[in-house]
Structure formats: structure tokens, C-alpha cells
Amino acid sequence: MTRGLPGPQRPRKLLIVNHEPHSDGPSEGGDEVDGRVRRARELRQARRQQLLDAARRVFARRGYQETSLQDLLEEAGVARGTFYQHFSGKQGVFEALVGDFLDALGAALVRIDVASPTPPTVQLMANIDRILTLVYGNADLTRIFLHEAAGLDRELDDKLAEFDDRVLDMMTRSLKTGVELGIVRPGPLHLRAVFVLGAFKEAIRKEVLGEGHEPLPRAELARHIMDFFLRGLLV
């Protein structure tokens, strides 16, 4: 194939954003370009959240296995191409849901600060209250997290295990601090942290999700959990 001489071409429009201060003021059109970029980013984030909210409703209603990609598209009211701009498929949006929820739970856990004027027991109660506020306010996500996530995918299992390890490490450190302060009995602290985490999960499974009976009010469950942590079972 013979290439001829290039014909006349239209001048290309270059959008240049000047990030350095200029003595004559901002470059012409820079604010407009920045505004368009910001609006595009906000629109993309809003669309992603729309898809996540729709997926959360469908997964909570139908369960992961019974949910099809078409169910997700219909719930969100979007085309397949729009969905694939944000997620790789049904499993991708599910993993994003669980990941975001784990991040929120992790952010709600604050390490006990013995140097704080606030007593450790009050700080512990604040942790319990923050976690329960999240799970009571997101019962559908909590159900997905506890019932659907485990065993679905190796990468997701690793993420769940990593979260548990992080919580157990924080609990073990807190128990160690309690021993040093003389308010926790010495013993196998990591094993006790496992007991506490397991009891907490089961309390949420039964009381927040209301499996078999009416769920307890959040404040009452927090009080019972705190009482169990501090006093155990025996008189």
C-alpha cells in the first residue's frame, strides 16, 4: 500500500491544566477543565454507589447464589455496559460490598488508649456502640457478611481472615493492657480474644438479624455484651 503525502489536518485542541502558580493569574479555561474533571469523578462515584446499593438490596433479598447479573441490572436500572464500567461481574460487585463494609467496621474500632483521661471501660463501650451502630444500620450488609461471604472466593476468604486477624490482634493487645493495669486476669490472651470475637459475632447473628425472635434494641445488646466481657457468667 502506497502512502501519499499527508493532506491538510485540522488543528488539534489541547487542554492544558496549569498546576503551577502564574504571575498573570490562572490559565484561561483551567477552572472549567478542573470543574469538568471533578464533576466526571463525582458522577462516576455516584454511579458506583448506585450499583452497590442495588446489589446490596438484591443480595439481601435473594442471596448471592440465586442472584443473576440481570437481576442486578434491573434493580439498578442500568445497561450491561454501564455495569461493566465499574465492576467485573456479579462476584466483583459482591466483593466490593463486603470490602467496603469491612473497611467501615475496621474504622469503627479504635485502640484503647491508657494515657487518655477516659477510662478503658468507657473506651471499650464506645467501640461496641460504634460497631453495633454500623450493623444495626446495615442489617442487610451484616447478613451478607455473616452468611454469604465465607467460602465464595479464595481472595475474599483471605480478606475476611485478614480482618479477623486484625480484630484479634487489637483485642489481644487490649487484654494485655488490661492485665498490666490489673483489671484483666492473666491467661491465654489470644485464646480469650477468639472467645470474645466468636461471642460477638454470634450475638450479632442472633440478636441484630433477629433469627428466631425479635431483635434486641441496640443499647440493650451493647449493655449485655459489655456485662459479659467484664463479668463473665459466674456470680
Secondary structure per residue as TSV (DSSP state, phi and psi in degrees):
chain	resnum	aa	ss	phi	psi
A	1	M	-	360.0	128.1
A	2	T	-	-91.4	129.4
A	3	R	-	-92.3	126.8
A	4	G	-	-86.6	178.9
A	5	L	-	-69.6	144.3
A	6	P	-	-65.1	135.1
A	7	G	-	-80.3	-179.8
A	8	P	-	-63.2	137.2
A	9	Q	-	-119.1	148.4
A	10	R	-	-72.2	140.0
A	11	P	-	-64.4	135.4
A	12	R	-	-81.3	142.8
A	13	K	-	-91.0	122.4
A	14	L	-	-106.0	126.9
A	15	L	-	-99.2	111.5
A	16	I	-	-115.7	123.3
A	17	V	-	-100.7	119.4
A	18	N	-	-89.8	112.8
A	19	H	-	-90.5	-7.9
A	20	E	S	-97.8	145.2
A	21	P	-	-63.7	144.2
A	22	H	-	-122.6	140.4
A	23	S	T	-65.2	-26.1
A	24	D	T	-93.3	10.1
A	25	G	-	99.4	178.4
A	26	P	S	-65.3	150.5
A	27	S	-	-63.8	146.3
A	28	E	T	-64.4	129.1
A	29	G	T	86.2	-6.0
A	30	G	H	-62.5	-44.0
A	31	D	H	-63.0	-37.6
A	32	E	H	-65.6	-42.4
A	33	V	H	-64.2	-46.5
A	34	D	H	-59.2	-38.5
A	35	G	H	-64.3	-41.6
A	36	R	H	-65.4	-40.9
A	37	V	H	-62.9	-43.7
A	38	R	H	-64.2	-43.5
A	39	R	H	-65.5	-37.9
A	40	A	H	-64.4	-41.1
A	41	R	H	-65.7	-42.7
A	42	E	H	-64.9	-38.4
A	43	L	H	-64.7	-41.4
A	44	R	H	-64.8	-42.2
A	45	Q	H	-64.8	-39.2
A	46	A	H	-66.1	-39.8
A	47	R	H	-65.7	-41.5
A	48	R	H	-60.9	-43.6
A	49	Q	H	-66.4	-35.7
A	50	Q	H	-60.0	-44.1
A	51	L	H	-66.7	-40.0
A	52	L	H	-64.9	-42.7
A	53	D	H	-63.2	-42.2
A	54	A	H	-64.9	-43.8
A	55	A	H	-63.1	-39.5
A	56	R	H	-61.0	-43.5
A	57	R	H	-64.6	-43.8
A	58	V	H	-69.5	-45.0
A	59	F	H	-62.2	-39.9
A	60	A	H	-67.1	-34.2
A	61	R	H	-80.9	-41.8
A	62	R	H	-109.2	-18.9
A	63	G	-	87.6	156.5
A	64	Y	T	-64.0	-48.6
A	65	Q	T	-63.2	-35.3
A	66	E	T	-86.6	-4.9
A	67	T	-	-90.2	131.1
A	68	S	-	-103.2	165.0
A	69	L	H	-61.7	-35.6
A	70	Q	H	-63.9	-36.5
A	71	D	H	-58.9	-42.4
A	72	L	H	-65.8	-42.5
A	73	L	H	-63.5	-43.3
A	74	E	H	-67.6	-39.2
A	75	E	H	-65.4	-40.0
A	76	A	H	-82.1	-20.1
A	77	G	T	69.7	38.5
A	78	V	-	-127.1	163.7
A	79	A	-	-82.8	161.5
A	80	R	H	-58.5	-41.6
A	81	G	H	-62.1	-38.9
A	82	T	H	-63.5	-41.8
A	83	F	H	-60.4	-45.8
A	84	Y	H	-72.0	-11.1
A	85	Q	T	-70.8	-18.9
A	86	H	T	-116.5	-33.4
A	87	F	-	-138.5	152.9
A	88	S	S	-78.1	-16.3
A	89	G	S	162.2	-165.0
A	90	K	H	-60.4	-44.1
A	91	Q	H	-66.8	-36.1
A	92	G	H	-62.0	-44.3
A	93	V	H	-72.2	-32.0
A	94	F	H	-65.1	-46.0
A	95	E	H	-63.8	-35.3
A	96	A	H	-65.3	-40.3
A	97	L	H	-59.7	-50.8
A	98	V	H	-64.8	-41.7
A	99	G	H	-61.6	-44.2
A	100	D	H	-63.7	-37.7
A	101	F	H	-68.7	-40.1
A	102	L	H	-62.4	-40.3
A	103	D	H	-61.9	-41.8
A	104	A	H	-66.3	-40.8
A	105	L	H	-65.0	-41.8
A	106	G	H	-63.0	-38.9
A	107	A	H	-68.1	-25.1
A	108	A	H	-77.7	-17.3
A	109	L	-	-88.9	121.6
A	110	V	-	-118.2	130.5
A	111	R	-	-62.5	139.2
A	112	I	-	-65.5	129.3
A	113	D	-	-108.7	107.1
A	114	V	T	-72.8	-18.1
A	115	A	T	-81.6	-9.8
A	116	S	S	-74.4	146.9
A	117	P	S	-68.5	-15.3
A	118	T	S	-77.8	125.7
A	119	P	-	-58.4	147.9
A	120	P	H	-56.0	-37.0
A	121	T	H	-64.9	-35.7
A	122	V	H	-69.0	-39.4
A	123	Q	H	-64.7	-39.9
A	124	L	H	-63.3	-43.3
A	125	M	H	-62.6	-36.4
A	126	A	H	-64.8	-38.2
A	127	N	H	-62.1	-46.7
A	128	I	H	-60.0	-44.0
A	129	D	H	-65.2	-40.2
A	130	R	H	-64.7	-42.6
A	131	I	H	-64.1	-45.9
A	132	L	H	-67.6	-33.6
A	133	T	H	-60.7	-40.7
A	134	L	H	-65.4	-49.3
A	135	V	H	-72.6	-34.6
A	136	Y	H	-68.3	-36.1
A	137	G	H	-78.7	-11.4
A	138	N	T	-135.5	56.5
A	139	A	H	-60.6	-35.3
A	140	D	H	-67.3	-41.4
A	141	L	H	-66.6	-37.7
A	142	T	H	-62.6	-41.5
A	143	R	H	-63.9	-42.6
A	144	I	H	-61.6	-45.2
A	145	F	H	-61.6	-43.3
A	146	L	H	-84.1	-28.7
A	147	H	H	-109.2	-28.3
A	148	E	T	-108.8	-26.6
A	149	A	S	-75.8	-43.4
A	150	A	T	-66.3	137.0
A	151	G	T	82.2	0.9
A	152	L	S	-79.3	-40.8
A	153	D	-	-154.8	142.9
A	154	R	H	-61.3	-43.5
A	155	E	H	-64.1	-40.1
A	156	L	H	-69.3	-38.9
A	157	D	H	-60.2	-41.1
A	158	D	H	-62.9	-38.4
A	159	K	H	-66.7	-41.1
A	160	L	H	-65.7	-41.7
A	161	A	H	-65.7	-38.3
A	162	E	H	-62.7	-39.9
A	163	F	H	-64.9	-46.3
A	164	D	H	-59.1	-42.9
A	165	D	H	-62.3	-39.5
A	166	R	H	-63.8	-44.6
A	167	V	H	-65.8	-43.3
A	168	L	H	-62.9	-39.9
A	169	D	H	-63.1	-43.2
A	170	M	H	-64.7	-41.5
A	171	M	H	-64.9	-42.4
A	172	T	H	-61.8	-42.3
A	173	R	H	-63.9	-40.3
A	174	S	H	-65.1	-40.9
A	175	L	H	-64.7	-39.5
A	176	K	H	-61.5	-42.6
A	177	T	H	-61.9	-40.3
A	178	G	H	-62.4	-38.4
A	179	V	H	-63.5	-44.1
A	180	E	H	-64.1	-30.9
A	181	L	H	-84.3	-8.6
A	182	G	T	81.7	17.4
A	183	I	S	-109.6	-2.2
A	184	V	S	-128.5	135.1
A	185	R	-	-68.4	139.7
A	186	P	-	-62.5	154.4
A	187	G	S	162.6	-170.3
A	188	P	-	-71.7	91.3
A	189	L	H	-65.7	-40.6
A	190	H	H	-64.2	-39.4
A	191	L	H	-64.5	-39.6
A	192	R	H	-65.6	-35.7
A	193	A	H	-63.7	-37.9
A	194	V	H	-61.8	-43.0
A	195	F	H	-58.9	-45.8
A	196	V	H	-64.3	-46.6
A	197	L	H	-63.5	-43.2
A	198	G	H	-62.2	-42.9
A	199	A	H	-64.8	-39.0
A	200	F	H	-63.6	-45.4
A	201	K	H	-62.4	-43.1
A	202	E	H	-68.8	-35.9
A	203	A	H	-62.5	-41.9
A	204	I	I	-66.0	-42.9
A	205	R	I	-59.7	-41.6
A	206	K	I	-86.6	-40.4
A	207	E	I	-94.1	-38.3
A	208	V	I	-77.1	-44.2
A	209	L	T	-81.8	-10.0
A	210	G	T	63.1	43.0
A	211	E	S	-77.7	103.6
A	212	G	S	96.2	-10.5
A	213	H	S	-163.2	174.0
A	214	E	-	-69.1	131.3
A	215	P	-	-65.1	146.8
A	216	L	-	-70.9	150.2
A	217	P	-	-60.7	150.2
A	218	R	H	-58.0	-47.9
A	219	A	H	-62.5	-37.4
A	220	E	H	-68.5	-41.7
A	221	L	H	-64.0	-41.8
A	222	A	H	-58.8	-41.2
A	223	R	H	-65.1	-42.4
A	224	H	H	-66.6	-41.0
A	225	I	H	-63.2	-45.1
A	226	M	H	-62.7	-41.2
A	227	D	H	-62.5	-41.0
A	228	F	H	-66.5	-42.9
A	229	F	H	-61.3	-39.6
A	230	L	H	-84.6	-32.6
A	231	R	H	-120.7	-14.9
A	232	G	-	70.7	-146.8
A	233	L	S	-107.7	-33.8
A	234	L	-	-83.4	151.2
A	235	V	-	-71.8	360.0
